[in-house]
Amino acid sequence: MVEHLRHHYRIADERVLDAMNSVPRHLFVPEALRSQAYKDNALPIAAKQTISQPFIVARMTELLGISGKERVLEIGGGSGYQTAILAELARKVFTVERVPELADGLKQMIRRLGIRNVSVRCGDGTEGWKVYAPFDAILVAAGGPEIPEPLLNQLETGGRLVIPIGETQKSQRLVRVTRTAKGFETEDAGPCAFVPLIGEHGWKEAVNGG
């Protein structure tokens, strides 16, 4: 899997590749799907959510440009796989998951793996986690119609936010936003497809993001 990321997708950050190599992805997928854990595709998990394909995890993490000193906010902890990757790379990770079942499972997985630099909260991720702001990096693992304003407000100057946005799930673009002293700079990192970002500053419960 890691060699495929390096040679096929040209993931160049060796720290990201090392993290992908050290975190056992099969532990984060349903037991019936573990034979597919290291293939290059997303897989279903509980609560109609997914664990992102390895390439997307690697690409989003690489776009954050984590050096090891950062405090990172993750929105949409899901299975906990992306959380564990971030925990390998950052000083501290704060993750918000809106589905109680997934948040509980994530906490259990973090304890099982002995990860000590992650805090988990169940709630509306589009609101961020204001009490611990500002963050050096923010990763959003669900697609919204626009970038939630609270997340922009909670980004440190010089920090980077990576998020899928688009009018529908089928028209999402992965973007990286960097906060500068003068405002925000946005870069387009290409097309993508994620589950809907549901919350006060995302899709409403009744809206199908796809």
C-alpha positions as CSV (number, residue, x, y, z in Angstrom):
1,M,0.0,0.0,0.0
2,V,2.7,2.5,1.0
3,E,4.8,1.7,-2.1
4,H,1.7,2.3,-4.2
5,L,1.2,5.7,-2.5
6,R,4.8,6.6,-3.2
7,H,5.2,5.5,-6.8
8,H,1.7,5.7,-8.3
9,Y,0.3,8.8,-6.5
10,R,3.7,10.5,-5.9
11,I,3.1,11.1,-2.2
12,A,6.5,12.6,-1.3
13,D,6.3,13.3,2.4
14,E,8.3,10.5,4.0
15,R,6.8,11.2,7.5
16,V,3.3,10.7,6.1
17,L,4.4,7.4,4.4
18,D,6.1,6.2,7.6
19,A,2.9,6.9,9.5
20,M,0.8,5.1,6.9
21,N,3.2,2.2,7.2
22,S,3.0,2.0,11.0
23,V,-0.7,2.3,11.6
24,P,-2.5,-1.0,11.0
25,R,-5.5,-0.1,8.8
26,H,-7.1,-3.5,9.1
27,L,-8.0,-2.7,12.7
28,F,-10.2,0.2,11.7
29,V,-12.5,-1.7,9.2
30,P,-15.2,-4.2,9.9
31,E,-13.9,-7.7,10.4
32,A,-15.7,-9.0,7.3
33,L,-13.8,-6.5,5.2
34,R,-10.3,-6.9,6.6
35,S,-9.1,-8.7,3.6
36,Q,-9.6,-5.5,1.7
37,A,-8.1,-3.2,4.3
38,Y,-4.9,-2.4,2.3
39,K,-6.5,-2.0,-1.1
40,D,-6.8,1.5,-2.6
41,N,-10.5,2.2,-2.0
42,A,-12.8,3.5,0.7
43,L,-14.7,1.0,2.8
44,P,-18.0,1.2,4.7
45,I,-18.0,1.4,8.4
46,A,-20.8,1.8,11.0
47,A,-23.5,4.5,10.8
48,K,-23.4,4.7,7.0
49,Q,-20.0,6.3,7.1
50,T,-16.7,5.3,5.4
51,I,-13.0,4.9,6.0
52,S,-11.4,7.0,3.3
53,Q,-9.1,5.3,0.7
54,P,-5.5,5.3,1.6
55,F,-4.6,7.8,-1.1
56,I,-7.0,10.4,0.2
57,V,-5.8,10.0,3.8
58,A,-2.2,10.4,2.6
59,R,-3.0,13.3,0.3
60,M,-5.0,15.3,2.9
61,T,-2.3,14.7,5.5
62,E,0.5,15.7,3.2
63,L,-1.4,18.9,2.3
64,L,-1.4,19.8,6.0
65,G,2.4,19.9,6.0
66,I,2.7,18.7,9.6
67,S,6.2,18.9,11.1
68,G,5.6,17.4,14.5
69,K,4.9,20.5,16.6
70,E,1.4,21.2,15.6
71,R,-1.9,21.1,17.4
72,V,-4.4,19.6,14.9
73,L,-8.2,19.6,14.8
74,E,-9.8,16.8,12.9
75,I,-13.5,17.0,12.0
76,G,-15.2,13.6,11.4
77,G,-13.1,11.1,13.3
78,G,-15.1,8.2,11.9
79,S,-13.2,4.9,12.3
80,G,-10.2,6.6,13.9
81,Y,-7.8,5.7,11.1
82,Q,-7.1,9.3,10.0
83,T,-6.9,10.2,13.7
84,A,-4.2,7.6,14.3
85,I,-2.2,8.8,11.3
86,L,-2.4,12.4,12.6
87,A,-1.4,11.3,16.0
88,E,1.8,9.8,14.6
89,L,2.7,13.2,13.1
90,A,1.4,16.0,15.3
91,R,2.0,17.0,18.9
92,K,-1.7,16.9,19.8
93,V,-4.8,15.9,17.9
94,F,-8.3,17.1,18.8
95,T,-11.0,15.2,16.9
96,V,-14.8,15.8,16.8
97,E,-17.2,13.1,15.6
98,R,-21.0,13.8,15.5
99,V,-22.2,10.2,15.6
100,P,-22.1,8.8,19.2
101,E,-21.5,5.2,18.1
102,L,-18.4,6.2,16.1
103,A,-17.1,8.6,18.8
104,D,-17.3,5.8,21.4
105,G,-15.6,3.4,19.1
106,L,-12.9,5.9,18.3
107,K,-12.2,6.4,22.0
108,Q,-11.9,2.7,22.5
109,M,-9.6,2.3,19.5
110,I,-7.3,5.1,20.7
111,R,-7.0,3.4,24.1
112,R,-6.4,0.0,22.5
113,L,-3.5,1.3,20.5
114,G,-2.0,3.2,23.4
115,I,-2.3,6.6,21.7
116,R,-1.9,9.4,24.3
117,N,-2.0,12.6,22.3
118,V,-5.6,12.5,21.1
119,S,-8.7,14.1,22.6
120,V,-12.2,13.0,21.3
121,R,-15.4,14.9,21.5
122,C,-18.9,14.0,20.2
123,G,-20.6,17.0,18.7
124,D,-21.1,19.2,15.7
125,G,-17.8,19.3,13.9
126,T,-18.8,22.4,11.9
127,E,-18.5,24.4,15.1
128,G,-14.9,23.2,15.6
129,W,-13.6,23.0,19.2
130,K,-13.3,26.6,20.3
131,V,-12.0,26.0,23.8
132,Y,-8.7,24.6,22.4
133,A,-8.4,27.0,19.5
134,P,-6.4,28.2,17.6
135,F,-5.1,25.2,15.7
136,D,-2.1,24.9,13.5
137,A,-3.9,22.6,11.1
138,I,-7.5,21.5,10.6
139,L,-8.5,18.4,8.6
140,V,-12.2,17.9,7.6
141,A,-13.1,14.4,6.6
142,A,-16.6,15.2,5.2
143,G,-17.8,17.4,2.3
144,G,-19.7,20.6,3.0
145,P,-21.3,23.2,0.7
146,E,-18.7,25.8,1.9
147,I,-16.0,26.2,4.4
148,P,-17.5,26.5,7.9
149,E,-16.7,30.0,9.3
150,P,-16.0,28.7,12.8
151,L,-13.2,26.6,11.4
152,L,-11.6,29.5,9.6
153,N,-11.9,31.6,12.8
154,Q,-10.1,28.8,14.8
155,L,-7.2,28.5,12.4
156,E,-3.9,29.9,13.6
157,T,-2.1,32.5,11.4
158,G,0.2,30.4,9.2
159,G,-2.1,27.4,9.7
160,R,-3.6,25.2,7.0
161,L,-7.1,23.8,6.7
162,V,-7.9,21.0,4.3
163,I,-11.5,20.3,3.4
164,P,-13.7,18.9,0.6
165,I,-16.4,21.4,-0.6
166,G,-19.0,21.5,-3.3
167,E,-22.6,22.0,-4.1
168,T,-23.2,18.3,-4.1
169,Q,-21.3,15.2,-3.1
170,K,-20.6,14.5,-6.7
171,S,-19.0,17.9,-7.4
172,Q,-16.7,18.2,-4.5
173,R,-13.2,19.7,-4.7
174,L,-10.5,19.2,-2.1
175,V,-9.1,22.6,-1.1
176,R,-6.4,23.8,1.2
177,V,-6.8,27.2,2.9
178,T,-3.8,28.9,4.5
179,R,-4.4,31.7,7.0
180,T,-2.0,34.6,6.4
181,A,-1.6,38.0,8.2
182,K,-3.7,39.5,5.4
183,G,-6.5,36.9,5.2
184,F,-7.0,33.5,3.6
185,E,-5.4,31.9,0.6
186,T,-7.2,29.0,-1.1
187,E,-5.7,26.3,-3.3
188,D,-7.6,23.6,-5.3
189,A,-6.2,20.1,-4.9
190,G,-8.5,18.4,-7.3
191,P,-11.8,16.4,-7.3
192,C,-12.9,14.1,-4.5
193,A,-16.0,12.4,-3.0
194,F,-16.8,12.3,0.7
195,V,-19.8,11.7,2.9
196,P,-21.8,14.9,3.7
197,L,-20.6,17.3,6.4
198,I,-23.7,17.6,8.5
199,G,-24.1,20.4,11.0
200,E,-25.0,24.0,11.7
201,H,-22.4,25.2,9.2
202,G,-22.7,22.3,6.8
203,W,-25.5,20.3,5.3
204,K,-28.7,20.0,7.4
205,E,-29.9,16.5,8.5
206,A,-32.6,16.4,5.8
207,V,-30.2,17.3,3.0
208,N,-28.6,14.6,1.0
209,G,-25.1,15.9,0.1
210,G,-25.0,13.5,-2.9
